[in-house]
Amino acid sequence: MFNVLNDISRLAKQLLLIIVCLCLILTGPAMAASCNDTWPGWEHFKKTFIADDGRVIDHSGARKPTTSEGQAYALFFALSANDKAAFQRILTWTENNLAAGDLTARLPAWQWGQREDNSWGVIDKNPASDADLWIAYSLGVAGEAWKDKRYTALSSLLAQRILNEETADLPGLGLSLLPAPTGFNLPNNQWKLNASYLPLPLLRWFEQKESDERWKRMIAPAMRLIAGSAPRGYAADWIIYDVQKGFLPDSQGVEKGQGGYNAIRVYLWAGMMASQDAERTNLLKLLRPMAQLVDSKGYPPEFIDILSGEINGPGSSGFSAALLPLLEVNGVQKTLVQQQLRLQAQAIKPDAYYDQVLSLFALGWQEKRFRFDMHGNADFYWQHFCWKLF
């Protein structure tokens, strides 16, 4: 009897192994890569950009600055890699250095680094709302995934502070996310806004998880802002909202009405939206001209005039990476392969912080290391049993 039971157990294990192997064959290399607990892209990013104490360092700046954006993205990547230790180190450094030791009492400062007098500390204390969204989101999702009530509570506190300090009810537009608490309310009933600060999956998640109805009120204005920032299908880095005239190119800003290093994230966020999201079809249609431009040129532009479509040189390989989700969901296979080949022919520089961030988001999504559902919930590969068998 004992031998019979052993035989049955062995056959069951063999059958399960066959099923998993078939699963890997049918779903391709993305699933197969996910059976490995480590994420090579994250391990490289961690080794290159994150100090032992959890500070994310941008090596492109002479003073090696740290931004709340960098800390926020690193939190999400650590969560996507199921790297609890790194997540906590990044969070601890963020709280101690950008929030004066207490994220329950204040939003994190935007920039930290070496000051003019060679001391180290906060350089710009004005928070950045996009970073704050990603921090609050990553904390909330981590709280659920890792069953950590402190993360969940901290997420809710930050979410409330974002609503109270970084939003405004703009006449004719509605409740809108400001880039920061101060500095973006201009004279003559104008505001300076940024569409790349508004990943819709994150707003969906806050709308679902937080009881404050203001999150729901932000969705429609966010969609209007994204559309207003891309009147010809090319997203702007910054846009001016005028109560009387609507959306206007930011002709006075450094970018002079162009789309570049901020705007590239608009295409990235849109490409990563869930297929069931009611707004995805509208966004894909809105941004199709950029996909068509990339197809004709063979590369994404570094800068583009949002009205004329005039471009100013090729963007980096990081820009090509950022467009991969959008190209994939649009079904433009030729252009997708074209940009993948560009990434292979011109690899992203190992120490290029922003390009590496764009690549981690885009390739992590392509490899199914994370995906967003229609409510903004993040689904990670490490949460699934069949991916953990090996």
N, C-alpha and C positions, 0 to 999 in steps of 0.2 A: 504493500500500500504506500509506504514511504517513497519507494522508487517511482511509483506511478505519479505521485504528487510532484516530485522533483522534475519528472519529464514534462508534466503539464506546465510547471512554472518556467522551465527552460524554453518550451515552445511559445509560451505567452510572451516572454522577453524577446525572442527572435521575431515574432510577429510584430511586436511594437517597434522594433528596430527597423523592420522592413517598411512599416507605415511611415515612420519618420523620414527614412531615406527617400521614399516616394514623394513625401511632402517637400523635401529639399529640392529634388529634381524638378518637380512641377512648378515650384515657385521661384526657382532661379537663384542666382548668387546672392541676392539681397537677403533672403531668408537664411541661406547657408552661413553667410558672414555673421548673422545675428546669433547663431548658436555659440559663438565665441563670446565669453563674458567681457572681454576687453574691446574698447573702441579705439583703434589705432589713431584716428584723427584727434580724438580727445586726449589721448596719452601724449601725442606730440604737442598739442596746444598747452597742456598742463606743464610739460617739461620746459617749453620755450617761453611761456608768458606768465606763469603763475609762480610767485615766490613761495617759499616754504610756509610763510605765515598767512598765505591766502590773498596776497595783493596781486592783481592782474596788471602787468606792466606793458605799456605801449612803447616798444623799442624805437618807433619811428620819430618820437619826439626827443629833442636834445636833452630835456630834463627828465626823460623816462616817466611821463605822467601816468596817472591812474584816473580813470573816469568811472562814474557810477554805471555807465553803460557797459563797460568792460566787466565790472563785477556782476552785473545783472545777467549778461549773456553767459558768463562762466557758471553761474548758479544753475541756469537751465541746462547747459551742457553736462554738468556734473550729475544732475538729476537724470538726464537722458542716458547716462552711462551707469546709473545706479552706484555712483561714487559718493557714498554718504560722508566719508571722512573729508574729502575735498570740499563738498558742499558746506559742511560746518565751518571749515577753515575760511572759506571765502566769505561766508556770512559773518563770522566773527570779526574778520578784518574790516569788512564794510561797516558794521555797526560801531566798532571802536574808533575808526578813523574818519568815516564820512558822516556819522550821525552822533558824534561826541559821546559814544558809548551807550546810546539808548534809541533804538529804532521805534520804540513805542511812543517816543516823545517828539520825534522830528523826522522829516524826510532826509535822505542822504544828500550831502553836497555833491555837486557835479564833478569837480576836479580836485585832485590831490597830487602833490609832487614837490619838487624843489623850488623854493621861492627865490626871488631876486637876491635876498640876503643870504642865500645858500642854506637856510633852514628848510625843514621838510614839514609839510602839513597841507591843510586845505588852501587851495589857490582861488577857487570860485565856489562860494557857499550856496549859490542859487541851485536848487535841485533841477534835474532834467526829468520831465514827466514820462518819457518813453522808458527810461531806465527804471523808474519807480513802478511802472506797470509790469515790467518783466520781473522785477524783484518780488512784488506782491503776488504775481501769478505763480512764479516758481515756488515760493513758500507755500502757497495754498495747495498746489498739486503735490508737492513733496509731503505736506501734512497728511494728505489722503493716502498717497502711495506708501509712505513709510510709517503711517499710524503715529504721527508725532503731533500732539495737540498744541505744542508751543508754536510750531511752524504755522499751523492753521490759524491760531489766534493772532500771530504777528501779521499774517497776510491780511486778515480782516481789518486790523488797525491801520495798516498802510493804505488799504483800499479806501477807507473812510477819509484818511488824510489827503489822498489824491483828489477825491471828490471835493473836499472842503477848500483845498489850497491851490489846486491846479486846474480847475474848470471855471467856466464862466458861461452864463446864459446870454449868447450873442443875439441881438435883435435881428430877426429875419432868418437866422440860421438855427438857433437852439443851443442846447447845452453842449459845450465843446471843450475838448482837452486843450489847455494852453501848454506851450512848450516848457514853461516854468512858472513859478508863482509870480515873479516880477520880470518886467522888461519887454513884454510882448503886447501890451495894451498901448496902442499908438494914438497920437492926437487925431482929431476929426473923425471919431467913430470908426477907427480902423484897428485891426488886430493882425499880428504876424503869426502864421500858423504853419504846421508841418505835417503833411499827410503820412510820412513814413513813421510818425510816432504812434500810429493807430493800427496795429495788427488786429484785424477783426476777430480772429479766434480768441484773443485775449479778452476783448470786450464781451464776446458771447459768454465766456466762462464767468466773468464777474456778474453779468446779467443773471445768469442761472444760479450762482452760488451765494451772492450777496443779496440781502433783503432790501437794500436801498434802491428805490425805483429809478434813481438818477442814472444808473447804469443802462437801463433800458432806453432812457431818453437820449442817450449819447449815440446810439447806433445810427439813426437816420442822419443826424448832422455829420457824423464821421463819413458816411457814404457820400454825402454832398461835398464834403471837403476833398475827398480823394478825387471825385469827378471834376470838381472845380480846379484842382491842382493840375489836371491833365486834360486841358481843353482839346488838344489834338492827339491825345493818346500817349503823350510823353510827360511823365510826372515831374513836377517841380521840386527842387530842394526846399524852397520856402515860397509861401503864397500870402498875399495880402487879402484879408476879407474886409470889404468896405460895405457899410450898412446900405448905402445908396446904390453902389455900382456892382456889388457882388464880389467875385473873386478876380483879383488883378495880379499880374506878374510882379514879383518883388524887384523892381528896377533899381531901387536904392541899395539893396543888399550886395554882399560880395559876389554872389552868383549871377546877379543881373538877369533874373528871369530864366535861369537855366536849371536843368536837372542833372545831378551828378552823384556825389557821394552819399547824400541823404536819400535821394529819390530812388536809388537802386534797390532800396529795401521795400519800396512800394510794390515792385514786381515780385520780389521774393515772398513777401507776406501773402500776396494774392495767389501765387502759385501753390502755396502750402495749405490753402483753405480746403475744407472738406467738400467733397463733391455734392453732398446734400445741402450745403449752405445755400440759403435762398439768394444771397447776393453774389455768389461766385460767378455765375453766368454773366451777370452785368459787368463785373470787374474784368473778366477775361475779354469781353467784347471791347470794353473801354480801352484796355491796354494792348490790344492786338497790333496797333501801329508800331509799337516798339519791337514786337516779335518779327514783324515784316521788315523793319529796318535792319535788324540783326541778320536776317536772312540775306538781304541784298548786299550788306557791307561785309559780312563775315565776322563781325565783332560788335559788341555793344559800345556805344560812344562813351567817352569819359564825361563829356558835357554835351547837352543838347538844348537848343533854344526851344522852349515849350510851345511857342507860337509858329515859328518858321520851320522848325525841324532841322535847322542848320546844326551840324555837329562840329565838335572841336576835338579831334583826335580819338584814337581807340582807347577804350577803357582797359583796365587790368584783367588778368585772368580771373581774379576774384569776382569781377563784374560778370564774366561768362558763367562762373559757378552760380552766382546769385540768380541768373535767369533760367537755370535748368528746370526747376519745378514748373515755372510758367510755360516753358516750351513743351515740357512733357504733357501737362494737362491740356494744352491747346492741341496736342496731337500733331505738331509740326516736326515730324521725325527727322527730316533732312537737316533742319536747323539745329535740332537737339544734338544730333551726331556731330555736326559741324563745331559746336561749342565744346563738346566733350573732347574732340580732337584738339581743339585749341588749348584746352587745359593740359592735355598730354604733351603737346609740342612746346608749351610755354608754362611750365609748372609755376604754381604760386610760390613766391619767395618764403622760405621757412619762417623768417622773422617779421613778415608783413602782417601786423596785427589785424587790421580791418579786413584784408583779403582772406585771412585764415578764418575769421568770424563768419564771413559770408559763405565760405566753403563749408564750414562745419554745419551751418544751418541747412544749406542746399543738399549736400551729400548725405548728411544724417537723415534728412527727409527721404531722399531717394533710396537709401539703404533700409528704410523702414525702421530706423532706430527710434524714431518717434513719428507720430501722425496726430493730427487734430481731428476731432469729430465735429459734427454740426453745432454742438454746444460748447466747443472750445476745450473739451476734455482732451488731455494728452494721453495717447496710448503708446507705451514703451515696449520695445522688444523683450526686455528682461522680465516683464510681468507675465509672460506666456509660458506655460509649462513645457509645451513641445519644443520650444526654442532653448530650453535649459537642460535637455536630456544629456547632452554631451558635456 
